[in-house]
Amino acid sequence: MNKTVAALALTTLALTGCGEETKKQQLIVGTNATFPPFEYVGGESGTEILGFDIDIAKQIAADAGKELVIKDMKFDSLIVALNAGKIDMVAAGMTITPERQQNADFSKPYYEATQYVITQQGVSFSSSEQLKGKKIAVQLGTTGDTIAQELTSDVASFNSGFEAVMELSNGKVDAVLFDAAPAKNLIAGKPQLQGALLEFNPEFYGFAVAKGNSEMLAQINATLDKMQADGSYNALLTKHIK
Ligand code: ARG
């Protein structure tokens, strides 16, 4: 930051004051930045939170005239944080499910995903049926976790897909169940691992807000509509995913 910018920032701070006043101007978004290309830690400093969801969140904040504040937390505490009023919105590649809809409201679906099975090179499963009773590693609280629980009583859950993949690399589990795009990202450059799309259902990601926060929801949906219409949504897909 150069001096002029710093001085300007100070003046703005002095003018707006701290506490509640400033808080109103922020959009606090919760994420779990272990899910590339949707959200991950990186950039020049190595500490920036980047990704597809983050770029959309930036646009939502800009359209709402608010400053974006990202809070990185465990995936399974995002909806809790939402309901505790600690965050205004979840942007975490979160699949819209009926269970989650009991505790949060979701935006329009903005991305279609499905589960991917990662195994050691040479070990392959051609249907979910074959995964029954196997030892499966997942990220805690994800849809992969729920699906794995239905297939086996031997589920090892971790705070990130990265750790689940480590467990597989170490030969401790038979497979990892994780969303396809992040799974492909996690195994890139690891020739000892392979992945497959089986017959798992499509899942749709949505941004979550606290139940009843229709104003925030309308803002999110309006930004999504605008980005889809003006091509910026597709540009982000190309930039991050395809
Ligand atoms: N789509 C899956 C789910 O909703 C996985 C999301 C994991 N997201 C993350 N940021 N780690 O459960």
Residues whose N, C-alpha, C, O or C-beta is under 5 A from the ligand:
A	BS01	LIG	N32 T34 F35 F75 A92 G93 M94 T95 G141 T142 T143 D179
